[in-house]
Amino acid sequence: MSDDELEKPEGEPPPRSEPADEPSPESGLDLDVAPDTSEPAAVIEPPPEQIEPLEPSEEPEAPPEALVELPAEPPAPQPPPSAPHTPHIVDPAPAPKARPGLLKPVAVIAIALALFGPPLQVVVLRIVPPLFTELMVQRLIQGYGWDYQWRSLSQISPDLAQAAVASEDARFCSHHGFDFQAMQAAMRHNERRPNGKIKGGSTISQQTAKNVFLWPGRSYIRKGIEAWYTVLIETLWGKGRIMEVYLNVVEFGPGVYGAQAASQHFFHEDASQLSPAQAAHLISVLPDPLKWRVAAPGAYVAKRSRRIDGAIGTVRDDGLAGCVGR
């Protein structure tokens, strides 16, 4: 064994022999080669049990799973055809219902006030002078001012009370709050002159009830309440107190209330010093002191004043104001 063979490492395969270079066509050599008659080399096949089956390149498709038929869903309901758009109006929230248990106490209180409120007012004002009236507040808001000075009946000239009886209520001492003869006469007058000035048949008692306890204006509701107050003051006050309150709260001019304020405002005198003519001037502007004036009376007011002045003597002589106590 040569040295080259000894130096060759074990396990290294022998070098492959490279095929001989084929002759180039350009070399002009003869390329006819005799056919190879040698037998082909025997092919050694492994035993059958050692032959491993080739793995297919792709896995076979699995058989399709059985499909379970589901029940068909009913078709969705179709919305109704849209109506023309109209604005949505929100109804207001209903008012809360009153509790049944609360209605009875409220009703009882309302009835008690209606029955006992007016008598209580009348009893109090039989002793205490009225602090104000609804008309006084209204005139003050309208900008007419407020001149109100209370005087007792003994501090007012009796001529003023007699002038009031002569002009406003000739049967003041004989009726009980309502003069039905005067009411009938006023109705006949208003029927004859439907377009003229409406004439009222209110007594001094009715006017006092309205001036002290109620509001100005004309309505059947106010007339009904006025009648109730008239009965009360006729029963609980008497004629003297009714006349005293009337002469103190009646309006004789814009924002001027009562005999004392009017006497000082128009004549610069005390109410106790009024003469019959001055008393007639004051009463002549009733019941419209905003239109008729004491200081500069027109022809109608001057004529009315002279007629009242002449009637004062008749009232005095006949005792038509005797119930007043002066």
C-alpha positions in Angstrom: 0.0 0.0 0.0 1.5 3.3 -1.1 1.9 6.3 1.2 -0.8 8.2 -0.6 -3.3 5.6 0.4 -2.1 5.6 4.0 -2.5 9.4 4.4 -6.0 9.4 3.0 -8.5 9.8 5.9 -10.9 7.1 6.6 -14.4 7.4 5.4 -13.7 10.0 2.7 -15.0 8.7 -0.6 -12.6 8.3 -3.5 -12.5 11.1 -5.9 -15.0 10.9 -8.7 -13.5 10.4 -12.1 -14.6 13.2 -14.4 -15.7 12.1 -17.9 -13.4 12.8 -20.7 -13.9 15.9 -22.6 -16.1 15.3 -25.6 -14.5 16.4 -28.8 -15.7 19.7 -30.1 -17.6 19.7 -33.3 -15.1 22.1 -34.7 -12.3 19.7 -34.2 -13.4 17.8 -37.3 -13.0 14.5 -35.6 -15.2 11.5 -36.5 -17.9 11.3 -33.9 -19.4 8.0 -35.0 -19.3 5.8 -31.9 -20.0 2.2 -31.9 -23.2 1.3 -30.0 -22.8 0.0 -26.5 -23.7 -3.7 -26.5 -22.8 -4.2 -22.9 -25.7 -5.3 -20.5 -27.0 -2.8 -18.2 -26.0 -3.0 -14.6 -28.2 -4.9 -12.4 -30.5 -2.8 -10.2 -30.7 -3.9 -6.6 -34.2 -3.5 -5.2 -34.9 -3.5 -1.5 -37.2 -6.1 0.0 -40.9 -5.2 -0.2 -41.2 -4.7 3.6 -38.6 -2.0 3.4 -40.4 0.0 0.8 -42.1 3.0 2.4 -45.2 4.3 0.7 -44.8 7.7 -0.7 -46.7 10.5 1.1 -49.1 12.2 -1.2 -48.3 15.8 -1.7 -51.8 16.8 -0.7 -54.2 15.3 1.9 -57.4 13.8 0.5 -60.4 15.9 1.1 -62.6 14.9 4.0 -66.1 13.9 3.1 -68.5 16.8 3.6 -70.4 16.8 6.8 -74.1 16.2 6.8 -76.0 19.5 6.7 -78.8 19.9 9.3 -81.7 21.7 7.9 -82.9 24.5 10.2 -86.5 25.7 10.2 -87.0 28.6 8.0 -87.5 31.9 9.8 -90.7 33.8 9.2 -90.2 36.9 7.1 -89.8 40.1 9.0 -93.0 42.2 9.1 -92.8 45.0 6.7 -93.4 48.5 8.2 -96.6 50.2 7.1 -96.3 52.9 4.5 -95.2 56.0 6.2 -97.9 58.7 6.6 -97.2 62.3 5.8 -95.1 63.9 8.5 -97.1 65.9 11.0 -95.5 67.8 13.9 -95.7 65.8 17.1 -97.6 67.8 19.7 -96.7 66.9 23.2 -99.7 67.0 25.5 -99.1 69.1 28.6 -98.6 67.1 31.7 -101.9 66.5 33.5 -102.4 68.7 36.5 -101.8 66.8 39.7 -105.0 65.5 41.2 -105.9 66.9 44.5 -105.8 64.4 47.2 -109.3 63.4 48.3 -108.4 63.8 51.9 -107.3 67.4 51.3 -110.4 68.6 49.6 -112.7 68.3 52.5 -110.6 70.4 54.9 -110.1 73.1 52.2 -113.8 73.1 51.4 -114.7 73.4 55.1 -112.2 76.3 55.5 -113.6 78.1 52.5 -117.2 77.8 53.7 -116.2 79.0 57.2 -114.4 82.0 55.7 -117.4 82.9 53.5 -119.8 82.6 56.5 -117.8 84.0 59.3 -115.3 86.3 57.5 -117.7 89.1 56.6 -119.4 89.2 60.1 -116.0 89.3 61.7 -115.0 92.2 59.5 -118.1 94.1 60.3 -117.7 93.6 64.0 -114.2 94.9 64.0 -115.0 97.9 61.9 -117.9 98.8 64.1 -115.2 100.0 66.6 -112.0 100.5 64.5 -112.0 103.1 61.6 -111.1 101.5 58.2 -107.4 101.9 57.5 -108.0 102.0 53.7 -110.4 100.9 51.0 -109.9 99.2 47.7 -110.7 102.4 45.9 -108.0 104.3 47.8 -105.4 101.8 46.7 -106.6 101.9 43.1 -106.5 105.7 43.0 -103.0 105.7 44.5 -101.7 103.4 41.8 -103.3 105.6 39.2 -101.3 108.6 40.6 -104.1 110.6 42.3 -102.5 110.6 45.7 -104.0 109.8 49.1 -105.6 112.3 51.5 -107.6 110.4 54.1 -108.4 111.8 57.6 -110.8 110.2 59.9 -113.3 112.2 62.0 -116.1 111.0 64.3 -119.7 111.9 63.4 -119.7 114.4 66.2 -116.8 116.3 64.6 -118.6 116.6 61.2 -121.2 119.3 60.5 -124.8 117.9 60.6 -125.5 119.8 57.4 -123.3 117.3 55.5 -125.3 114.3 56.7 -128.5 116.1 55.9 -127.2 116.9 52.4 -126.3 113.3 51.9 -129.8 112.2 52.8 -131.4 114.8 50.6 -129.3 113.8 47.6 -128.5 110.1 47.9 -131.1 108.4 50.1 -134.3 110.2 51.2 -135.6 107.1 53.0 -132.3 106.3 54.8 -133.9 106.3 58.2 -137.0 104.3 57.2 -135.6 101.3 55.2 -133.4 98.4 56.3 -130.6 98.7 53.8 -132.6 98.5 50.5 -135.0 101.0 49.0 -137.1 99.0 46.7 -139.1 102.0 45.6 -135.9 103.7 44.4 -134.8 100.6 42.6 -138.1 100.4 40.7 -137.9 104.0 39.8 -134.3 103.6 38.6 -135.4 100.6 36.4 -138.1 102.6 34.8 -135.8 105.4 34.1 -133.2 103.2 32.5 -135.9 101.5 30.3 -137.0 104.9 29.0 -133.5 105.9 28.3 -131.5 102.8 27.3 -128.7 104.8 25.7 -128.5 107.4 28.5 -126.7 107.5 31.8 -127.7 104.5 33.9 -129.3 105.5 37.1 -128.8 103.4 40.2 -131.0 102.8 43.2 -128.4 102.1 45.8 -128.9 103.4 49.3 -126.3 104.9 51.5 -126.0 101.6 53.3 -125.3 99.8 50.0 -122.7 102.4 49.0 -121.0 102.1 52.3 -120.8 98.3 52.0 -119.3 98.7 48.6 -116.8 101.4 49.5 -115.5 99.7 52.6 -115.5 96.0 51.8 -115.6 95.6 48.0 -114.1 96.8 44.8 -115.3 99.4 42.2 -117.2 98.1 39.2 -120.5 96.7 38.2 -121.2 92.9 38.2 -123.9 90.6 39.6 -121.3 88.8 41.8 -120.3 92.1 43.4 -123.9 93.1 43.9 -124.7 89.8 45.6 -121.8 90.2 48.0 -122.7 93.8 48.5 -126.2 92.8 49.6 -124.8 90.4 52.2 -122.6 93.1 53.7 -125.5 95.6 53.6 -127.6 93.2 55.8 -124.6 92.8 58.2 -123.9 96.5 58.7 -127.6 97.4 59.0 -127.8 94.7 61.8 -124.5 95.2 63.6 -123.6 98.9 63.0 -126.9 100.9 63.0 -127.7 104.1 61.1 -125.3 106.4 63.0 -122.2 104.2 62.3 -123.2 103.7 58.7 -123.4 107.5 58.1 -120.2 108.1 60.0 -118.2 105.6 57.9 -119.9 106.8 54.7 -118.9 110.4 55.3 -115.3 109.4 56.1 -114.5 107.1 53.2 -116.5 108.5 50.3 -114.4 110.1 47.6 -115.0 113.9 47.1 -112.2 114.5 44.6 -109.3 112.7 43.0 -107.5 111.1 46.0 -109.5 113.1 48.5 -111.5 110.9 51.0 -113.9 111.9 53.7 -115.4 115.1 55.1 -112.3 116.4 56.9 -109.9 116.0 54.0 -112.4 117.5 51.6 -113.2 120.5 53.8 -109.5 121.4 54.2 -108.7 120.7 50.5 -111.6 122.8 49.0 -112.6 125.3 51.7 -109.6 125.3 54.1 -111.9 124.7 57.0 -112.6 122.0 59.5 -115.4 119.5 58.8 -117.3 120.7 61.8 -117.5 124.3 60.4 -119.1 123.4 57.0 -122.1 125.6 56.0 -125.2 124.2 54.3 -124.0 125.6 50.9 -120.5 124.1 51.3 -122.0 120.8 52.3 -124.3 120.9 49.3 -121.2 121.6 47.0 -119.4 118.5 48.4 -122.4 116.2 48.0 -123.2 117.5 44.5 -120.1 115.8 42.9 -121.3 112.4 44.0 -121.1 109.8 42.5 -118.5 110.9 39.9 -115.9 113.1 41.7 -113.3 112.5 38.9 -115.6 114.2 36.4 -117.5 116.7 38.5 -115.5 119.2 40.6 -116.2 121.1 43.7 -113.9 124.0 43.2 -114.9 124.9 39.6 -118.4 123.3 39.1 -120.0 123.4 35.7 -123.6 124.4 35.1 -125.0 121.0 35.9 -123.1 120.6 39.2 -124.0 124.2 40.2 -127.7 123.6 39.6 -127.5 120.3 41.4 -125.7 122.0 44.4 -128.5 124.7 44.7 -131.2 122.0 44.6 -129.4 120.0 47.4 -128.9 123.2 49.4 -132.6 123.9 49.3 -133.6 120.4 50.3 -131.4 120.4 53.4 -134.0 122.5 55.2 -136.8 120.0 54.3 -134.7 117.1 55.6 -134.1 119.0 58.9 -137.6 120.0 59.3 -139.1 116.6 58.5 -136.6 114.7 60.6 -135.5 112.6 57.6 -132.0 112.4 59.1 -133.1 112.0 62.7 -131.8 108.4 62.9 -128.2 109.7 62.5 -128.2 111.2 66.0 -127.3 114.8 65.2 
